[in-house]
Amino acid sequence: PQCARARVRGMPQKKFRMTSTELKLKRDRLMSAFRAGKAAIEELGLPYFLANASALGALREGQFQPFDDDINVGIYSWDLAALQRACPEPTAARRDGRMISTFARCGFDPVSEVVDRAPQQGDRTGQPPSESACPRTFIAEGWSQEMAFPILYKFTHKESLVRFDILVYTVQFGQLWDFADGGAETSSGWRYSMFSPQPMEFEKMMTFTMPAKALEEHYGPDWHVPRSYAYIENLSRCKNRCQVLRVHPWSVDIQKMPLPKVPTWEEFRAEMKQYRIKYAWAMVDTESEVAPKPLDLYAIESKPLVLFQAADMCKNDGNERLKKGNVSGALDKYDEGLYIMDKCREVLTTWRLIFRQIHDEKAEKNRKDRNIKVADLVEPDMPREFRKDHKDERDYRMALLLNAAQAALQLENWEAVESRAGQALEMDAKSLKAYYRRGLARLRSGREEAAKTDFWSMVRVSNFESKEALSQLMKLLDKEEMQKQMKKLKATMDKDNKFGTMLKEMEEDDRIALQDERYQRYISDMEQRKADGQRELSFDDWALQYEWRYDADERAKVRTAWPKCFSHMGPAPLPIEDWEVDYLTHKEIDKIVYQRQTAAMGAKRREREGPRPEPAPEGFECKLEVDAEDEELLRQAVVKKGYNYWW
């Protein structure tokens, strides 16, 4: 699971804890999957028992462990063989088909796992090869498919997204063996002393579990102490993992093996109570049930769907507490929901960066394959589901912020109101609820001017229809001041509306082009200012102070207002400043300025010295004296040769 985050190079891994609502939701999902899986197994008539981590949680905690994403259930190989013999055709395919169809009726899908092999010829899907894990089998060289030993059946509960694993336990060399965790594929397995399923009451229903002795063989004598290890580290710490020299082939004629007796539930109840007391003592000095850790993007608790469900539970619980007068508890629940949304935002951001990283890798490979300098592979749009998750995260966050601001307002926690309402306004600058609640907090904390600003913002956003804002302003201002401010605000809004109407009447592409042109002017001007050693301006300051110089009408107004400028030429257009042009046009402008100054100085000199006499034309004129006959002959000769000097 960490390989996804590893794709985002250099990204720090934030740590998050599981809140109480998330823990409850996770356990509810695990329990929902267990109930459905239990019903399917009982329909098949297979004796079963909770195994490994699921048995650990049931015995020592009385509930499933929240950091598990699957339910582990064990069955015996002879019971599975009996199920196969009961099929109309006692084949492995019929046995597996019955298992899959029964679990499908109970809301499960079989799991497919990615395998490490080359794609088959003709496969154009681009997806890595996979095969069904229902069942995952061990097959040795020379075995037929009927001899393949079923190690594990994997299902996924569609409603809760929890995986339901059925482990097949068999007897070899006088001991019980489980090959599921790494199993026969790695020539290793888990070895147990012979045991029978222990009956127990779990979540108000009777079920069966792996006995405490088997857990001690697997996890050690201190199995009741809570620990959370990564998968590989957990394998190294288990006590009963050993080499498998031989795995017997599957046989439909496997007979039931004798198993030791176990105590009844009434006899076992006191023993289980001691396990839970030991667990409680071990948890005394623990700050939280699940320690903060980096997000596992593939875990159930990191899926946006589950996080939205947890946030919705926090919001509804907070609303109920607020109605009952438990305002402080309501604020805690809203803040818990916001913490969950912070986690959701981190998940979505990480996946977005992973998608970008994958695209960059594909684009770079495409560039190299095509032998081009710059990659031109277009990044595809994000999936529709991903965009919906972004919208849902924003909606949940907005609702929780507004509710938290209301709860903090009732608690007179002005700082919390300012923070929550301010965050809501950063997301939606037209939120009337955020303005009103922040305005009330500012007013009650003695900041009247800031409160007026929020109430006037409400009036502007609501187009003078917010009765709450007008009511508050009438309390803060006298009648004349109120009318004056209203008149001023209406004039400003009319001007803005007129400008907005003009923009709407323009074609959308024209508006985009206009804004792009303004931004390009701004960028060019800032580059020139940087080259000239001047400070950089914000776009708003630039638009206010300098953009008018690009408008002919605005320039004409300025020239009319100030007809003379600091120039020896007297009345003239405004001088061109360095920021108005780039360095490529400076020479051309200097040439134009020189020509204008030369022409102006020449005109002044002629005015001072008076008109000059016209100079005699250079060269001379003469008329050729010939008679008419010679002239005609000469004309013909000249025209024939193509000369025409005087005709």
C-alpha positions as CSV (number, residue, x, y, z in Angstrom):
1,P,0.0,0.0,0.0
2,Q,2.9,2.4,0.6
3,C,4.0,2.1,-3.1
4,A,1.3,4.6,-4.1
5,R,2.6,7.3,-1.8
6,A,6.2,6.4,-2.8
7,R,5.3,7.5,-6.3
8,V,5.0,11.1,-5.1
9,R,8.7,11.9,-4.7
10,G,9.6,14.2,-1.9
11,M,6.1,14.5,-0.5
12,P,6.1,14.6,3.3
13,Q,3.9,11.9,5.0
14,K,1.5,13.5,7.4
15,K,0.3,11.3,10.3
16,F,-3.4,11.1,11.2
17,R,-5.2,9.4,14.1
18,M,-8.5,7.6,13.8
19,T,-11.3,9.5,15.6
20,S,-13.9,7.9,17.8
21,T,-16.5,8.2,15.1
22,E,-14.1,6.5,12.6
23,L,-13.4,3.7,15.0
24,K,-17.1,3.1,15.5
25,L,-17.8,3.2,11.8
26,K,-14.9,0.9,11.0
27,R,-16.1,-1.7,13.6
28,D,-19.7,-1.4,12.3
29,R,-18.4,-2.2,8.8
30,L,-16.4,-5.1,10.1
31,M,-19.3,-6.4,12.0
32,S,-21.7,-6.0,9.0
33,A,-19.3,-8.0,6.9
34,F,-19.0,-10.7,9.5
35,R,-22.7,-11.1,9.9
36,A,-23.2,-11.5,6.2
37,G,-20.2,-13.9,5.9
38,K,-21.5,-15.9,8.9
39,A,-24.9,-16.3,7.2
40,A,-23.2,-17.5,4.0
41,I,-21.0,-20.1,5.8
42,E,-24.0,-21.4,7.8
43,E,-26.0,-21.7,4.6
44,L,-23.2,-23.9,3.2
45,G,-23.3,-26.0,6.4
46,L,-19.6,-25.4,7.1
47,P,-18.3,-25.4,10.7
48,Y,-16.2,-22.3,11.2
49,F,-14.2,-20.3,13.8
50,L,-12.7,-16.8,13.9
51,A,-9.0,-17.0,13.2
52,N,-5.8,-15.0,13.8
53,A,-6.3,-11.2,14.2
54,S,-10.1,-11.6,14.2
55,A,-10.0,-14.1,17.0
56,L,-7.5,-11.9,18.8
57,G,-9.9,-8.9,18.8
58,A,-12.9,-11.0,19.8
59,L,-11.2,-12.7,22.8
60,R,-9.3,-9.8,24.3
61,E,-11.3,-6.7,23.3
62,G,-14.8,-8.1,22.6
63,Q,-14.8,-6.4,19.2
64,F,-12.8,-6.4,16.0
65,Q,-9.5,-4.5,15.8
66,P,-9.9,-1.2,14.0
67,F,-6.6,-1.4,12.1
68,D,-7.7,-4.6,10.3
69,D,-9.3,-4.4,6.9
70,D,-10.5,-8.0,6.7
71,I,-12.3,-10.8,8.7
72,N,-10.3,-14.0,9.1
73,V,-12.4,-17.2,9.4
74,G,-11.1,-20.7,9.5
75,I,-12.6,-24.0,8.2
76,Y,-11.3,-27.6,8.3
77,S,-10.3,-29.3,5.1
78,W,-12.5,-32.3,5.8
79,D,-15.6,-30.1,6.1
80,L,-14.7,-28.5,2.7
81,A,-14.3,-32.0,1.2
82,A,-17.7,-33.0,2.6
83,L,-19.2,-29.9,0.8
84,Q,-17.6,-31.1,-2.4
85,R,-18.9,-34.6,-2.1
86,A,-22.4,-33.1,-1.6
87,C,-22.3,-31.4,-5.0
88,P,-24.1,-33.2,-8.0
89,E,-20.7,-33.5,-9.6
90,P,-18.0,-33.8,-6.8
91,T,-15.4,-31.7,-8.7
92,A,-13.3,-28.7,-7.5
93,A,-15.1,-26.4,-10.0
94,R,-18.5,-27.3,-8.7
95,R,-17.3,-26.9,-5.1
96,D,-15.9,-23.4,-5.8
97,G,-18.9,-22.4,-7.8
98,R,-21.2,-23.2,-5.0
99,M,-19.1,-21.2,-2.5
100,I,-19.0,-18.2,-4.9
101,S,-22.8,-18.3,-5.6
102,T,-23.7,-18.6,-2.0
103,F,-21.6,-15.7,-0.9
104,A,-22.9,-13.7,-3.9
105,R,-26.4,-14.0,-2.5
106,C,-25.2,-12.6,0.8
107,G,-23.6,-9.6,-0.9
108,F,-20.0,-10.7,-1.6
109,D,-17.8,-10.5,-4.7
110,P,-14.9,-12.9,-5.3
111,V,-11.4,-11.2,-5.2
112,S,-9.0,-11.2,-8.1
113,E,-5.3,-10.7,-7.4
114,V,-2.6,-9.3,-9.6
115,V,0.0,-12.0,-10.6
116,D,3.6,-11.6,-11.6
117,R,3.6,-12.8,-15.2
118,A,3.6,-11.4,-18.7
119,P,0.2,-10.4,-20.2
120,Q,-1.3,-12.9,-22.6
121,Q,-0.9,-12.4,-26.3
122,G,-3.7,-10.3,-27.7
123,D,-4.5,-8.5,-24.4
124,R,-5.0,-4.9,-25.2
125,T,-6.6,-3.7,-22.0
126,G,-3.3,-2.4,-20.6
127,Q,-4.2,-3.8,-17.2
128,P,-1.8,-6.1,-15.2
129,P,-2.7,-9.8,-15.4
130,S,-4.8,-11.1,-12.5
131,E,-6.4,-14.4,-11.4
132,S,-9.1,-15.3,-9.0
133,A,-8.4,-15.8,-5.3
134,C,-11.5,-17.9,-4.9
135,P,-9.7,-20.1,-4.1
136,R,-6.0,-19.4,-4.0
137,T,-4.5,-22.8,-4.5
138,F,-1.2,-24.7,-4.3
139,I,-0.4,-27.0,-7.2
140,A,2.8,-28.9,-7.6
141,E,4.4,-30.1,-10.8
142,G,2.5,-33.0,-12.2
143,W,-0.7,-32.4,-10.3
144,S,-4.0,-32.1,-12.0
145,Q,-6.5,-29.3,-11.2
146,E,-8.5,-31.7,-9.0
147,M,-5.3,-32.2,-6.9
148,A,-4.7,-28.5,-6.3
149,F,-5.0,-27.8,-2.6
150,P,-7.3,-24.8,-1.8
151,I,-5.5,-22.6,0.7
152,L,-7.7,-19.6,0.9
153,Y,-11.0,-18.1,-0.3
154,K,-11.2,-14.3,-0.6
155,F,-14.4,-12.3,-0.9
156,T,-15.2,-8.6,-0.6
157,H,-18.4,-7.4,1.1
158,K,-19.9,-5.0,-1.4
159,E,-21.7,-2.8,1.2
160,S,-18.9,-2.4,3.7
161,L,-15.9,-2.9,1.4
162,V,-14.5,-5.3,4.0
163,R,-12.6,-8.4,2.8
164,F,-13.8,-11.8,4.1
165,D,-11.0,-14.4,4.1
166,I,-11.7,-18.1,4.6
167,L,-8.6,-20.0,5.6
168,V,-8.5,-23.8,5.1
169,Y,-6.9,-25.7,8.0
170,T,-5.6,-29.2,7.3
171,V,-3.8,-31.9,9.3
172,Q,-0.3,-32.9,8.4
173,F,2.2,-34.8,10.5
174,G,-0.3,-34.8,13.5
175,Q,-0.7,-31.0,13.6
176,L,-3.0,-28.4,12.1
177,W,-1.5,-26.3,9.3
178,D,-2.6,-23.0,7.7
179,F,-0.9,-22.0,4.5
180,A,-2.7,-18.7,3.9
181,D,-0.1,-16.1,5.0
182,G,2.6,-16.6,2.4
183,G,1.8,-20.3,2.7
184,A,2.8,-23.1,0.3
185,E,3.9,-20.6,-2.3
186,T,6.9,-19.7,-0.2
187,S,7.2,-23.2,1.3
188,S,6.2,-22.0,4.7
189,G,3.1,-22.2,6.9
190,W,1.6,-21.7,10.3
191,R,1.7,-24.8,12.6
192,Y,-0.7,-25.3,15.5
193,S,-1.5,-28.0,18.0
194,M,-4.8,-29.7,17.3
195,F,-7.8,-27.6,18.5
196,S,-11.5,-27.4,18.3
197,P,-13.5,-24.2,17.8
198,Q,-14.3,-22.5,21.1
199,P,-17.9,-21.4,21.4
200,M,-18.4,-17.8,22.7
201,E,-20.9,-14.9,22.7
202,F,-19.7,-12.1,20.4
203,E,-21.7,-8.9,19.8
204,K,-24.8,-10.5,21.3
205,M,-24.7,-13.6,19.2
206,M,-23.1,-17.0,19.6
207,T,-20.2,-17.8,17.4
208,F,-16.9,-19.8,17.4
209,T,-13.3,-18.7,17.7
210,M,-9.8,-20.0,17.7
211,P,-8.9,-20.9,21.4
212,A,-6.4,-19.0,23.4
213,K,-3.8,-21.7,23.2
214,A,-3.6,-21.4,19.4
215,L,-3.3,-17.6,19.7
216,E,-0.5,-18.1,22.2
217,E,1.3,-20.4,19.7
218,H,0.9,-17.8,17.0
219,Y,1.5,-14.5,18.8
220,G,3.4,-15.5,21.9
221,P,2.4,-15.7,25.6
222,D,1.7,-11.9,25.8
223,W,-0.8,-12.0,23.0
224,H,-3.2,-10.0,25.1
225,V,-0.9,-6.9,25.0
226,P,-2.0,-4.6,22.1
227,R,0.6,-4.2,19.3
228,S,0.4,-2.9,15.7
229,Y,3.1,-4.0,13.3
230,A,3.5,-3.9,9.6
231,Y,2.8,-7.1,7.7
232,I,6.4,-8.1,7.2
233,E,7.4,-7.3,10.8
234,N,4.4,-9.2,12.0
235,L,5.5,-12.3,10.1
236,S,8.9,-12.2,11.7
237,R,7.4,-11.9,15.2
238,C,5.0,-14.9,14.9
239,K,6.1,-17.9,16.8
240,N,4.7,-20.8,14.8
241,R,5.9,-20.0,11.2
242,C,8.0,-22.9,9.9
243,Q,9.2,-24.6,6.7
244,V,6.9,-26.8,4.8
245,L,8.6,-29.9,3.4
246,R,5.6,-31.3,1.7
247,V,2.0,-30.3,1.0
248,H,-0.4,-33.2,0.5
249,P,-2.6,-33.1,-2.7
250,W,-6.2,-32.3,-2.3
251,S,-8.6,-35.3,-2.0
252,V,-12.3,-35.3,-2.0
253,D,-12.2,-38.3,0.3
254,I,-10.5,-36.5,3.3
255,Q,-12.1,-37.8,6.5
256,K,-12.8,-35.9,9.7
257,M,-10.0,-36.0,12.2
258,P,-10.6,-36.3,16.0
259,L,-10.2,-33.0,17.8
260,P,-9.8,-32.2,21.5
261,K,-12.8,-31.2,23.6
262,V,-13.3,-27.5,24.6
263,P,-15.1,-26.0,27.5
264,T,-18.6,-24.7,27.1
265,W,-19.4,-21.0,26.9
266,E,-20.4,-20.8,30.5
267,E,-17.1,-22.4,31.6
268,F,-15.1,-20.2,29.2
269,R,-16.7,-16.9,30.2
270,A,-14.6,-16.4,33.3
271,E,-11.3,-17.2,31.4
272,M,-12.2,-14.7,28.7
273,K,-12.9,-12.1,31.4
274,Q,-9.3,-12.4,32.6
275,Y,-8.0,-11.8,29.1
276,R,-9.9,-8.6,28.8
277,I,-8.7,-7.4,32.2
278,K,-5.1,-7.9,31.1
279,Y,-5.9,-6.0,27.9
280,A,-7.4,-3.1,29.8
281,W,-4.4,-2.9,32.1
282,A,-2.1,-2.8,29.1
283,M,-4.1,0.1,27.6
284,V,-4.0,2.3,30.7
285,D,-0.9,4.3,29.7
286,T,-1.8,4.4,26.0
287,E,-2.8,7.8,24.7
288,S,-5.1,6.5,22.0
289,E,-6.4,3.1,20.8
290,V,-4.8,3.5,17.4
291,A,-1.6,5.6,17.2
292,P,-1.3,8.3,14.6
293,K,0.3,7.0,11.4
294,P,0.7,8.0,7.7
295,L,-2.3,7.4,5.5
296,D,-2.6,4.0,3.9
297,L,-4.4,4.9,0.6
298,Y,-5.7,1.4,0.2
299,A,-7.2,1.0,3.7
300,I,-10.9,1.2,4.2
301,E,-10.6,4.2,6.6
302,S,-8.8,6.2,3.8
303,K,-11.4,5.8,1.2
304,P,-13.3,9.1,0.5
305,L,-16.7,7.3,0.6
306,V,-16.0,6.1,4.2
307,L,-14.6,9.5,5.3
308,F,-17.7,11.3,4.0
309,Q,-19.8,8.8,5.9
310,A,-17.9,9.5,9.1
311,A,-18.1,13.3,8.6
312,D,-21.9,13.0,8.1
313,M,-22.2,11.1,11.3
314,C,-20.2,13.8,13.1
315,K,-22.4,16.5,11.6
316,N,-25.7,14.7,12.6
317,D,-24.4,13.9,16.1
318,G,-23.4,17.5,16.6
319,N,-26.8,18.7,15.4
320,E,-28.5,16.4,17.9
321,R,-26.3,17.6,20.8
322,L,-27.0,21.2,19.8
323,K,-30.7,20.6,19.9
324,K,-30.4,19.1,23.4
325,G,-28.4,22.0,24.7
326,N,-25.0,20.2,24.8
327,V,-23.3,23.0,22.9
328,S,-19.7,22.2,23.9
329,G,-20.2,18.6,22.8
330,A,-21.7,19.7,19.5
331,L,-18.6,21.9,18.8
332,D,-16.3,18.9,19.6
333,K,-18.2,16.8,17.1
334,Y,-18.1,19.5,14.4
335,D,-14.3,19.9,14.9
336,E,-13.9,16.1,14.7
337,G,-15.7,16.2,11.4
338,L,-13.4,18.9,10.2
339,Y,-10.4,16.8,11.2
340,I,-11.8,14.0,9.1
341,M,-12.2,16.3,6.2
342,D,-8.5,17.4,6.6
343,K,-7.7,13.7,6.2
344,C,-9.9,13.4,3.1
345,R,-8.3,16.5,1.5
346,E,-4.9,14.8,2.1
347,V,-6.1,11.6,0.5
348,L,-7.5,13.4,-2.6
349,T,-4.4,15.6,-2.9
350,T,-2.1,12.5,-2.7
351,W,-4.1,10.7,-5.4
352,R,-4.1,13.7,-7.6
353,L,-0.3,13.9,-7.3
354,I,0.0,10.2,-8.1
355,F,-2.1,10.7,-11.2
356,R,0.1,13.6,-12.3
357,Q,3.2,11.5,-11.6
358,I,1.9,8.6,-13.6
359,H,1.1,11.0,-16.5
360,D,4.5,12.6,-16.4
361,E,6.1,9.2,-16.5
362,K,4.0,8.2,-19.5
363,A,4.7,11.5,-21.2
364,E,8.4,11.2,-20.7
365,K,8.4,7.6,-22.1
366,N,6.3,8.8,-25.1
367,R,8.8,11.6,-25.7
368,K,11.8,9.2,-25.7
369,D,10.0,6.8,-28.0
370,R,9.2,9.5,-30.5
371,N,12.6,11.1,-30.1
372,I,11.3,14.6,-29.6
373,K,12.6,17.4,-27.4
374,V,9.5,18.4,-25.5
375,A,6.8,16.0,-24.3
376,D,3.4,16.8,-25.8
377,L,1.2,14.1,-24.4
378,V,-2.0,15.7,-23.1
379,E,-3.0,14.9,-19.6
380,P,-6.4,13.4,-19.5
381,D,-9.2,14.8,-17.4
382,M,-9.7,13.5,-13.9
383,P,-12.4,10.8,-13.5
384,R,-15.9,12.0,-12.8
385,E,-15.9,10.2,-9.5
386,F,-12.8,12.0,-8.4
387,R,-14.3,15.4,-9.3
388,K,-17.4,14.4,-7.3
389,D,-15.3,13.5,-4.3
390,H,-13.7,17.0,-4.5
391,K,-17.1,18.6,-4.5
392,D,-18.4,16.5,-1.6
393,E,-15.4,17.3,0.5
394,R,-16.0,21.0,-0.1
395,D,-19.7,20.7,0.8
396,Y,-19.1,18.7,4.0
397,R,-16.3,21.1,5.1
398,M,-18.5,24.1,4.5
399,A,-21.5,22.7,6.4
400,L,-19.2,21.7,9.4
401,L,-17.5,25.1,9.5
402,L,-20.9,27.0,9.6
403,N,-22.3,24.7,12.3
404,A,-19.1,25.0,14.3
405,A,-19.3,28.8,14.0
406,Q,-22.9,28.6,15.4
407,A,-21.9,26.4,18.3
408,A,-19.0,28.6,19.2
409,L,-21.2,31.7,19.0
410,Q,-23.5,30.1,21.6
411,L,-20.5,29.4,23.8
412,E,-19.3,33.0,23.3
413,N,-16.0,31.7,22.0
414,W,-15.4,34.7,19.8
415,E,-12.0,33.5,18.6
416,A,-13.4,30.1,17.4
417,V,-16.3,31.9,15.6
418,E,-13.8,34.2,13.8
419,S,-11.7,31.2,12.8
420,R,-14.5,28.9,11.6
421,A,-16.5,31.7,9.8
422,G,-13.3,33.1,8.2
423,Q,-12.5,29.7,6.8
424,A,-16.0,29.4,5.4
425,L,-15.7,32.8,3.7
426,E,-12.4,31.7,2.2
427,M,-14.3,28.9,0.5
428,D,-17.4,30.9,-0.4
429,A,-17.2,34.7,-0.3
430,K,-21.0,35.0,-0.6
431,S,-22.0,32.9,2.4
432,L,-24.6,35.0,4.4
433,K,-24.5,32.6,7.4
434,A,-20.7,33.0,7.7
435,Y,-20.9,36.8,7.5
436,Y,-23.8,37.0,10.0
437,R,-22.2,34.7,12.6
438,R,-18.9,36.4,12.4
439,G,-20.6,39.8,12.5
440,L,-22.5,38.9,15.7
441,A,-19.3,37.6,17.3
442,R,-17.4,40.8,16.4
443,L,-20.3,42.9,17.7
444,R,-20.6,41.1,21.0
445,S,-16.9,41.2,21.5
446,G,-16.9,45.0,21.2
447,R,-15.6,45.3,17.6
448,E,-18.4,47.4,16.1
449,E,-16.6,48.6,13.0
450,A,-15.6,45.1,12.0
451,A,-19.2,43.9,12.6
452,K,-20.5,46.7,10.4
453,T,-18.3,45.6,7.6
454,D,-19.7,42.1,7.8
455,F,-23.3,43.3,7.9
456,W,-22.7,45.6,4.9
457,S,-21.2,42.7,3.1
458,M,-24.4,40.7,3.8
459,V,-26.5,43.6,2.3
460,R,-24.3,43.7,-0.8
461,V,-24.3,40.0,-1.3
462,S,-28.1,39.6,-0.8
463,N,-28.9,42.6,-3.0
464,F,-30.4,44.5,0.0
465,E,-32.7,41.6,0.9
466,S,-31.0,40.4,4.1
467,K,-33.4,41.4,6.9
468,E,-31.0,40.2,9.6
469,A,-28.2,42.5,8.4
470,L,-30.4,45.5,7.9
471,S,-31.8,45.0,11.4
472,Q,-28.4,44.9,13.0
473,L,-27.2,48.0,11.0
474,M,-30.3,50.0,12.1
475,K,-29.3,49.3,15.7
476,L,-25.7,50.5,15.1
477,L,-26.3,53.6,12.8
478,D,-28.6,56.6,13.0
479,K,-31.2,57.1,10.3
480,E,-29.3,59.7,8.3
481,E,-26.0,57.8,8.3
482,M,-27.9,54.6,7.3
483,Q,-29.5,56.3,4.3
484,K,-26.2,57.8,3.2
485,Q,-24.4,54.5,3.4
486,M,-27.3,52.8,1.6
487,K,-27.2,55.4,-1.2
488,K,-23.5,55.0,-1.6
489,L,-23.7,51.2,-1.7
490,K,-26.5,51.3,-4.3
491,A,-24.4,53.6,-6.5
492,T,-21.4,51.3,-6.3
493,M,-23.5,48.2,-7.0
494,D,-25.2,49.9,-10.0
495,K,-21.8,50.6,-11.4
496,D,-20.6,47.1,-10.9
497,N,-23.9,45.7,-12.3
498,K,-23.5,47.9,-15.4
499,F,-20.0,46.7,-15.9
500,G,-21.1,43.1,-15.4
501,T,-23.9,43.4,-17.9
502,M,-21.4,44.7,-20.4
503,L,-19.2,41.7,-19.8
504,K,-22.1,39.3,-20.2
505,E,-23.1,40.9,-23.5
506,M,-19.6,40.1,-24.9
507,E,-18.8,36.8,-26.3
508,E,-17.2,34.5,-23.8
509,D,-14.1,34.0,-25.9
510,D,-13.8,37.8,-26.2
511,R,-13.9,38.2,-22.5
512,I,-11.3,35.5,-22.0
513,A,-9.1,37.2,-24.7
514,L,-9.5,40.6,-23.0
515,Q,-8.4,39.2,-19.6
516,D,-5.5,37.4,-21.2
517,E,-4.4,40.6,-22.9
518,R,-4.6,42.6,-19.7
519,Y,-2.5,39.9,-17.9
520,Q,0.1,39.8,-20.7
521,R,0.4,43.6,-20.5
522,Y,0.9,43.3,-16.7
523,I,3.5,40.6,-17.1
524,S,5.4,42.6,-19.7
525,D,5.4,45.7,-17.6
526,M,6.6,43.9,-14.5
527,E,9.5,42.4,-16.5
528,Q,10.5,45.8,-17.7
529,R,10.2,47.2,-14.1
530,K,12.4,44.4,-12.9
531,A,15.0,45.1,-15.6
532,D,14.9,48.8,-14.6
533,G,15.5,47.9,-10.9
534,Q,12.0,49.1,-9.8
535,R,9.8,47.2,-7.4
536,E,7.1,44.8,-8.6
537,L,3.5,45.7,-8.3
538,S,0.4,43.6,-7.7
539,F,-2.0,43.3,-10.5
540,D,-4.6,45.4,-8.7
541,D,-2.1,48.2,-8.1
542,W,-0.9,48.0,-11.7
543,A,-4.5,48.2,-13.0
544,L,-5.3,51.2,-10.8
545,Q,-2.1,53.2,-11.5
546,Y,-0.8,52.3,-14.9
547,E,-3.4,50.4,-17.0
548,W,-5.1,53.6,-18.1
549,R,-2.1,54.5,-20.3
550,Y,-3.2,51.7,-22.7
551,D,-6.7,53.3,-23.2
552,A,-6.8,56.1,-25.8
553,D,-9.8,57.8,-24.2
554,E,-8.2,57.8,-20.7
555,R,-5.0,59.3,-22.2
556,A,-7.0,62.0,-23.9
557,K,-8.6,62.9,-20.6
558,V,-5.2,63.2,-19.0
559,R,-3.8,65.4,-21.8
560,T,-6.9,67.7,-21.5
561,A,-6.4,68.0,-17.8
562,W,-2.7,68.6,-18.0
563,P,-2.0,70.2,-21.4
564,K,1.6,71.0,-20.6
565,C,4.3,68.6,-19.4
566,F,8.0,68.9,-18.5
567,S,9.4,69.3,-22.0
568,H,11.3,72.0,-23.8
569,M,8.8,71.7,-26.7
570,G,5.9,73.2,-24.7
571,P,2.4,71.6,-25.1
572,A,2.9,68.0,-26.2
573,P,1.6,64.5,-25.6
574,L,2.7,62.8,-22.4
575,P,6.3,61.6,-22.6
576,I,6.8,57.9,-23.1
577,E,8.1,56.2,-20.0
578,D,10.5,53.2,-19.9
579,W,8.0,50.8,-18.5
580,E,5.6,51.3,-21.4
581,V,7.8,49.5,-23.9
582,D,10.3,46.7,-24.0
583,Y,14.0,47.0,-24.8
584,L,13.5,46.1,-28.5
585,T,11.6,49.4,-29.3
586,H,13.8,51.8,-27.4
587,K,15.9,52.6,-30.5
588,E,12.9,53.2,-32.7
589,I,11.4,55.5,-30.1
590,D,14.7,57.4,-29.8
591,K,14.7,57.9,-33.5
592,I,11.1,59.2,-33.5
593,V,11.9,61.6,-30.7
594,Y,15.0,62.9,-32.4
595,Q,13.1,63.5,-35.7
596,R,10.4,65.4,-33.8
597,Q,12.9,67.5,-31.9
598,T,14.9,68.3,-35.0
599,A,11.7,69.3,-37.0
600,A,10.5,71.5,-34.1
601,M,13.9,73.2,-33.7
602,G,14.0,73.9,-37.5
603,A,10.6,75.4,-37.4
604,K,11.6,77.7,-34.6
605,R,14.7,78.8,-36.4
606,R,12.8,79.6,-39.6
607,E,10.3,81.6,-37.6
608,R,13.2,83.6,-36.0
609,E,15.3,84.1,-39.2
610,G,12.4,84.6,-41.7
611,P,11.8,82.9,-45.0
612,R,14.9,82.0,-47.1
613,P,15.1,82.6,-50.9
614,E,14.5,79.5,-53.0
615,P,17.9,78.2,-54.4
616,A,18.4,78.1,-58.1
617,P,17.8,74.6,-59.5
618,E,20.9,72.7,-60.4
619,G,21.8,71.7,-64.0
620,F,20.7,73.5,-67.2
621,E,17.9,73.4,-69.8
622,C,18.3,73.6,-73.6
623,K,16.0,73.1,-76.5
624,L,17.2,71.1,-79.4
625,E,16.9,73.1,-82.7
626,V,16.1,70.8,-85.6
627,D,13.6,71.1,-88.5
628,A,10.5,69.0,-88.6
629,E,11.8,66.3,-90.9
630,D,14.9,65.7,-88.7
631,E,12.8,65.8,-85.6
632,E,10.5,63.1,-86.9
633,L,13.4,60.8,-87.9
634,L,15.0,61.4,-84.5
635,R,11.7,60.6,-82.6
636,Q,11.3,57.3,-84.5
637,A,14.9,56.2,-83.8
638,V,14.6,57.1,-80.0
639,V,11.3,55.3,-79.7
640,K,12.6,52.3,-81.5
641,K,15.5,51.9,-79.0
642,G,13.2,52.5,-76.1
643,Y,14.4,55.9,-75.0
644,N,11.9,58.6,-74.1
645,Y,13.8,61.5,-72.5
646,W,11.7,64.5,-73.3
647,W,8.5,63.1,-74.8
